[in-house]
């Protein structure tokens, strides 16, 4: 007897929640991206048009069909590096027709090139976010992308094709660039962070948390990342039941994720759980927790060392009392004093 036609199974509630959580995570990551380019891009003095760094596809299209006048493999001395233009010996990795420093091979992104140029020309290091801001103001191309670059010519100084004076000027204006890009810590209109109580931070997000009076409570960028990674957007963490969020907040406090099976200190509470009615916040993250109870502070290290010393002293005292009791019992029974 043929089987009757059955209605195909639809999407289960759990599958729909997982899908919606993943879509929410993707939207959050997309919406929280910081546009590093300023609102008014700089003007290229050569063309008079706004400067925009070339994409990889544009660079490949511009150099397609370009005829190289020589090959680095034919030169027995130093040749320019394809990325920084510095001298490359015969032992450097070779990719026809260029040689490339081993350290430069990993610097494929624009931010990596800017960091390397600042380190070489100015003598100090910068972060990737600052490098992205500088890249919107100063051109830092690969040496091989220069119109007159050839793989067999006399090498220059590493990153010597970058305008050092302009690079230094842009580095000095980094505070203003950070402020324009939203990378400078600033307060939130809804108050301090509901987890760590800090008043100044970047990347403020409204995740639906509430203060005791029912008003909206924000999360700073650092706590918001932990909220997302622990499944807050997928519904695995309650927005109002702060007891479920303590483990995630503890991870922010200690700076790492707890191993499986471990939980936060039983006395640990998030700021929204213990904040006063006006929830003023603190200058530093988790400043509402006393320093001796807050990991990462000198007072906390002193307290832990003192407790360990007290436990060791108590253990030695218990062992000495046990040995004395054994000797007294042995003497009472006539066994003599044990060795």
C-alpha positions in Angstrom: 0.0 0.0 0.0 1.6 3.3 -1.0 2.4 5.7 1.8 0.1 8.7 2.0 1.4 12.1 1.1 2.9 13.8 4.1 3.2 17.5 4.6 6.9 18.5 4.4 8.3 19.5 7.8 8.7 23.2 8.2 11.4 25.1 10.1 11.4 24.2 13.8 11.2 26.9 16.5 14.8 26.1 17.6 16.1 26.2 14.0 14.4 29.6 13.4 15.9 31.0 16.6 19.4 29.9 15.6 18.9 31.3 12.1 17.6 34.6 13.4 20.4 34.8 15.9 23.0 34.3 13.2 21.4 36.9 11.0 21.3 39.4 14.0 25.0 38.7 14.6 25.9 39.4 11.0 23.8 42.6 11.0 25.5 43.7 14.2 29.0 43.1 12.9 28.1 44.9 9.7 26.5 47.9 11.4 29.3 48.3 14.0 32.1 48.5 11.5 33.9 51.8 11.8 34.5 53.8 8.6 38.1 54.7 8.8 38.0 57.1 5.8 37.2 60.7 6.8 34.0 62.5 5.7 36.0 64.7 3.3 38.9 62.7 1.7 42.1 64.6 1.0 42.7 66.0 -2.5 45.4 64.4 -4.6 47.6 67.3 -5.8 48.5 65.4 -8.9 45.0 65.0 -10.3 43.1 67.5 -8.2 40.6 64.8 -7.3 39.8 63.3 -3.9 42.4 60.7 -3.0 41.2 57.1 -2.6 43.6 54.1 -2.1 43.4 51.8 -5.1 41.9 48.4 -4.5 43.8 45.2 -5.4 41.6 44.7 -8.5 42.4 48.3 -9.7 46.1 47.8 -9.1 46.1 44.5 -11.0 44.2 46.1 -13.8 46.6 49.1 -13.9 49.7 46.9 -14.1 48.2 44.3 -16.5 50.4 44.0 -19.5 53.2 46.0 -18.0 56.5 45.1 -19.5 59.4 44.8 -17.0 62.7 46.0 -18.3 64.6 43.4 -16.3 64.4 40.5 -13.9 65.7 40.3 -10.3 66.9 36.8 -10.9 69.5 38.1 -13.4 71.1 40.4 -10.8 73.7 38.9 -8.4 73.7 41.9 -6.0 70.9 43.6 -4.2 67.6 44.5 -5.9 64.6 46.4 -4.6 61.9 44.7 -2.5 58.6 44.5 -4.3 56.8 46.0 -1.3 59.1 48.3 0.6 61.7 49.0 -2.1 64.6 48.2 0.3 67.6 46.1 -0.7 66.9 42.4 -1.1 69.8 39.9 -1.4 69.9 36.8 -3.5 68.6 34.7 -0.6 65.3 36.6 -0.4 62.1 34.9 -1.7 61.7 35.4 -5.4 58.5 35.7 -7.4 59.0 36.6 -11.0 60.3 39.2 -11.6 60.7 40.6 -8.1 62.4 39.7 -4.8 60.6 40.3 -1.6 61.7 40.5 2.0 60.5 37.6 4.2 59.1 40.1 6.7 57.3 42.0 3.9 55.6 38.9 2.4 53.1 38.9 5.3 52.3 42.6 5.0 49.7 42.2 2.3 47.1 44.7 3.7 47.2 48.4 3.5 47.4 48.8 7.3 50.4 46.5 7.4 52.2 48.6 4.9 51.5 51.8 6.8 52.7 50.2 10.1 55.9 49.1 8.5 56.5 52.5 6.9 55.9 54.4 10.2 58.3 52.0 12.0 61.0 52.4 9.4 60.7 56.1 8.7 59.6 57.5 12.1 61.0 54.9 14.5 57.9 53.8 16.5 55.0 51.4 16.1 51.3 52.1 15.8 48.2 50.0 15.9 46.1 48.7 13.0 43.2 51.2 13.7 45.6 54.1 13.6 47.2 52.7 10.5 43.8 52.6 8.8 43.3 56.3 9.6 46.7 57.2 8.3 46.1 55.2 5.1 43.2 57.5 4.3 45.5 60.5 4.3 48.9 59.3 2.9 49.5 57.0 0.0 51.6 54.0 1.0 51.7 51.8 -2.1 53.8 48.8 -2.8 57.1 49.7 -4.5 56.3 47.6 -7.5 53.1 49.6 -8.1 55.1 52.8 -8.8 55.1 53.8 -12.5 58.9 53.9 -12.7 59.6 50.8 -10.5 61.8 48.1 -12.0 62.8 44.8 -10.3 66.5 44.9 -11.4 67.4 48.5 -10.5 69.5 49.9 -7.7 67.5 49.6 -4.4 66.4 52.5 -2.3 65.8 52.9 1.4 63.0 50.8 2.7 59.7 52.8 2.2 61.7 55.6 0.7 59.0 56.2 -1.9 56.6 57.4 0.9 56.4 61.1 1.7 58.0 61.1 5.1 57.1 64.7 5.9 53.5 64.2 5.2 53.5 60.9 7.1 54.9 62.6 10.2 52.3 65.4 9.9 49.4 62.9 9.7 50.8 60.9 12.6 50.8 64.1 14.7 47.2 64.7 13.8 46.1 61.2 14.9 44.1 62.5 18.0 41.8 64.5 15.8 41.5 61.6 13.3 40.6 59.3 16.1 37.9 61.7 17.4 36.4 62.0 13.9 36.3 58.2 13.5 34.8 57.6 16.9 37.9 55.9 18.3 38.3 58.3 21.2 36.6 57.2 24.5 33.4 59.2 25.1 30.3 59.0 27.4 27.0 57.5 26.4 23.7 59.3 26.7 22.1 56.4 28.5 24.7 56.4 31.2 27.7 54.2 32.1 28.2 50.6 31.0 25.7 48.2 32.6 28.4 45.6 33.2 31.7 47.3 34.0 30.4 50.8 35.1 32.9 52.8 32.9 31.7 56.2 31.8 34.1 56.7 28.9 34.5 54.1 26.2 34.1 53.4 22.5 31.6 51.3 20.5 28.6 51.9 22.8 25.7 49.6 21.9 22.1 49.4 23.1 21.4 45.7 23.6 18.1 46.0 25.5 19.5 46.1 29.1 17.7 48.0 31.8 18.6 49.9 35.0 16.6 49.3 38.1 14.2 52.1 37.2 13.5 50.5 33.8 15.5 53.0 31.7 17.8 51.8 29.0 21.3 50.7 30.1 24.1 50.5 27.4 27.1 48.3 27.0 30.5 49.6 26.1 32.3 48.1 23.1 34.4 45.7 25.1 31.4 44.3 27.1 29.3 44.3 23.9 31.8 42.0 22.2 31.6 39.5 25.1 27.8 39.8 25.0 27.7 38.8 21.3 30.3 36.0 21.7 28.4 34.4 24.5 25.2 34.2 22.5 23.4 37.3 23.7 21.8 38.1 20.4 20.7 34.5 19.8 18.6 34.5 23.0 20.9 32.3 25.0 21.4 35.1 27.6 18.5 36.9 29.2 18.6 40.7 28.8 17.0 41.3 32.2 18.2 38.3 34.2 21.7 39.6 35.1 22.6 36.4 36.9 23.0 34.7 33.5 25.4 37.4 32.3 27.8 37.3 35.3 30.1 34.8 33.6 30.4 36.9 30.5 31.1 40.0 32.7 33.7 38.1 34.7 35.5 37.3 31.4 35.7 41.0 30.7 37.0 41.6 34.2 39.8 39.0 34.1 40.6 39.6 30.4 40.1 36.0 29.2 37.4 33.3 28.9 36.9 31.0 31.8 37.6 27.3 31.2 34.7 25.0 30.7 33.1 24.1 34.1 34.4 27.1 35.9 32.3 30.1 37.0 32.9 33.6 38.3 33.4 34.4 42.0 30.2 33.8 43.9 30.3 37.3 45.3 30.7 39.0 41.8 27.9 41.2 40.7 27.5 43.3 37.5 27.2 47.1 37.9 23.5 47.1 37.0 22.7 44.8 39.9 24.3 47.0 42.5 24.2 50.4 41.0 22.5 53.2 43.0 19.4 54.9 41.6 21.4 57.6 39.7 24.0 55.0 38.5 26.8 57.5 38.2 29.4 55.0 37.0 33.2 55.0 37.5 36.3 56.3 35.7 37.8 52.9 35.2 36.2 49.6 34.3 34.7 47.7 37.3 35.7 50.6 39.6 32.7 49.9 41.7 34.4 46.7 43.0 36.9 47.3 45.8 40.5 47.2 44.6 41.5 44.2 46.9 38.6 42.2 45.3 39.3 43.2 41.7 41.7 41.0 39.6 44.5 42.9 38.0 45.1 45.5 40.8 48.2 45.5 43.1 45.8 45.3 46.1 44.3 42.1 44.7 47.7 40.6 44.3 48.7 41.6 47.8 45.5 40.1 49.2 46.0 36.8 47.4 49.6 36.6 48.5 48.5 37.3 52.1 45.8 34.6 52.0 48.3 32.1 50.6 50.7 32.9 53.4 48.0 32.5 56.0 47.0 29.2 54.6 50.6 28.0 54.5 51.1 29.1 58.1 47.9 27.4 59.3 49.0 24.2 57.5 52.4 24.3 59.3 50.7 24.8 62.6 48.3 21.9 62.1 51.2 19.7 61.1 53.2 20.7 64.2 50.2 20.1 66.5 49.7 16.6 64.9 53.4 15.7 65.4 53.3 16.9 69.0 50.2 14.8 69.6 51.8 11.7 68.1 54.9 12.2 70.3 52.8 12.6 73.5 50.8 9.5 72.6 53.9 7.5 71.9 55.5 8.5 75.2 52.3 7.6 77.1 52.3 4.1 75.7 56.0 3.6 76.2 56.9 3.5 72.5 59.5 6.2 72.9 59.7 9.2 70.8 59.3 8.4 67.1 62.1 9.5 64.9 
